[in-house]
Amino acid sequence: MTWAYRTFLRPLLFRQESEKIHNLTLQRLAWASRHPLACSALASFYQPAPLPVELFGLKFPNPVGLAAGMDKKAEAVPAWAAMGFGFSELGGVTWHAQPGNPTPRMFRAVAEQALINRMGFNNSGAEALARRLAEWRNQGRWPEHPVGINLGKSKITPLDEAATDYASSLRVLWPHADFFVVNVSSPNTPNLRQLQDKAALNEILAALQEVNLSLSRSSPTPQPLKPILVKVAPDLSFPALDEILELTEPRQVAGIVATNTTIVRPTTDQVELQRVYAEAGGLSGHPLAKRSTEVIRHLYRQTGGKLPIIGVGGILNAADAWEKIAAGASLVQIYTGLVYEGPGVVREIVGGLRSRLLADGFTNLPQAVGCEARGDKPL
Ligand SMILES: Cc1cc2nc3c(=O)[nH]c(=O)nc-3n(C[C@H](O)[C@H](O)[C@H](O)COP(=O)(O)O)c2cc1C
């Protein structure tokens, strides 16, 4: 299935500007999302065999999720489940609606299966997102997989008011998602990454957990706290990552999403790649895979495997996904892999993971998590 996409469809799509194709694809998936028959058709093509995982008190039909940034406005919520994703992370959303950076702001580095983007959190704001999510639910179109929301900081909000900005978004979105991810690692909002500093992040997490606790208590029926995760940059040093880990217990962080895009560029002699790599923004896809896996392995070892990690960065096939799991990821996510390999990639990855588990003598996925980081099994 991915072969057919790469051979026939991708060359046609890649003739046009990256964001234009992204928007067109999303429009079609939004249409399919409103038509149950279209979703059933998608499911009949793309639904993978089950590979269930239970984490954060949530049931995931398989461990392969949609990464943040693909569906910032929740336009195609039912379609992601129909395409076989085991969960989806919507957003990034900010408290204030904002247009993002001027276009063009998304670029393909085809020879290295990579993208550079400087979208800058273009989104319609937390309240609009909450309304959209309520609509999906009211129409009976809510997907049968966990849905997370990626929270960013509004560009107009000064850094020292970031905690209030994030908390305002959580307050209106809290009833609408199963888990939340604090994004302090996008390179495309000026100075956002400074919020990964321990003191700043501590303040944000404190504000978020206060909202979390008060809404869980004031729900008509008692509700558990929503899992809140932190998404980190691949460009953080190991000591800086360790400082973030110091916050996870006191602030009840449910897990880490590792990683966001990188501002580092590979060296290359190819002129076309040099031209793309000169663009400002975050690099995703194949060149990010190695560093992202290193970060996952470090986090897994530092926490003794006790803190769940969602592994993301350069996963294009089952072998890439296995590397992340063996390094310590309990779940994985893809963005760029979907662009380069097409919608069949989820089914291929899940199928490949099932085969690999069997070949290595594991009876379930959690057994395999961190096997390489622990030194139990070489890759
Ligand atoms: C166009 C684009 C937009 C993105 N927007 C967000 C975002 O809003 N929030 C976020 O946390 N990550 C965002 N990301 C990062 C992805 O979620 C992911 O962490 C990164 O691309 C690495 O995964 P990949 O190599 O599978 O693409 C974006 C990535 C791309 C390519």
PDBQT file of the ligand as one rigid body, heavy atoms in Angstrom, charges set to zero:
ROOT
HETATM    1  C1  LIG A 401       4.044  21.129   9.768  1.00  0.00    +0.000 C 
HETATM    2  C2  LIG A 401       4.285  20.666  11.164  1.00  0.00    +0.000 A 
HETATM    3  C3  LIG A 401       3.573  21.258  12.203  1.00  0.00    +0.000 A 
HETATM    4  C4  LIG A 401       3.787  20.844  13.528  1.00  0.00    +0.000 A 
HETATM    5  N1  LIG A 401       3.065  21.421  14.533  1.00  0.00    +0.000 NA
HETATM    6  C5  LIG A 401       3.263  21.017  15.817  1.00  0.00    +0.000 A 
HETATM    7  C6  LIG A 401       2.505  21.569  16.891  1.00  0.00    +0.000 A 
HETATM    8  O1  LIG A 401       1.619  22.389  16.689  1.00  0.00    +0.000 OA
HETATM    9  N2  LIG A 401       2.780  21.149  18.142  1.00  0.00    +0.000 N 
HETATM   10  C7  LIG A 401       3.755  20.209  18.411  1.00  0.00    +0.000 A 
HETATM   11  O2  LIG A 401       3.998  19.855  19.571  1.00  0.00    +0.000 OA
HETATM   12  N3  LIG A 401       4.458  19.654  17.403  1.00  0.00    +0.000 NA
HETATM   13  C8  LIG A 401       4.236  20.026  16.133  1.00  0.00    +0.000 A 
HETATM   14  N4  LIG A 401       4.957  19.453  15.128  1.00  0.00    +0.000 N 
HETATM   15  C9  LIG A 401       5.987  18.440  15.465  1.00  0.00    +0.000 C 
HETATM   16  C10 LIG A 401       5.452  17.013  15.302  1.00  0.00    +0.000 C 
HETATM   17  O3  LIG A 401       4.367  16.756  16.160  1.00  0.00    +0.000 OA
HETATM   18  C11 LIG A 401       6.580  15.989  15.583  1.00  0.00    +0.000 C 
HETATM   19  O4  LIG A 401       6.994  16.128  16.932  1.00  0.00    +0.000 OA
HETATM   20  C12 LIG A 401       7.791  16.195  14.683  1.00  0.00    +0.000 C 
HETATM   21  O5  LIG A 401       7.400  16.531  13.381  1.00  0.00    +0.000 OA
HETATM   22  C13 LIG A 401       8.658  14.934  14.613  1.00  0.00    +0.000 C 
HETATM   23  O6  LIG A 401       7.927  13.834  14.121  1.00  0.00    +0.000 OA
HETATM   24  P1  LIG A 401       7.988  13.338  12.577  1.00  0.00    +0.000 P 
HETATM   25  O7  LIG A 401       9.435  13.202  12.225  1.00  0.00    +0.000 OA
HETATM   26  O8  LIG A 401       7.198  12.074  12.539  1.00  0.00    +0.000 OA
HETATM   27  O9  LIG A 401       7.346  14.423  11.779  1.00  0.00    +0.000 OA
HETATM   28  C14 LIG A 401       4.743  19.831  13.792  1.00  0.00    +0.000 A 
HETATM   29  C15 LIG A 401       5.437  19.241  12.735  1.00  0.00    +0.000 A 
HETATM   30  C16 LIG A 401       5.221  19.626  11.439  1.00  0.00    +0.000 A 
HETATM   31  C17 LIG A 401       5.997  18.969  10.334  1.00  0.00    +0.000 C 
ENDROOT
TORSDOF 0
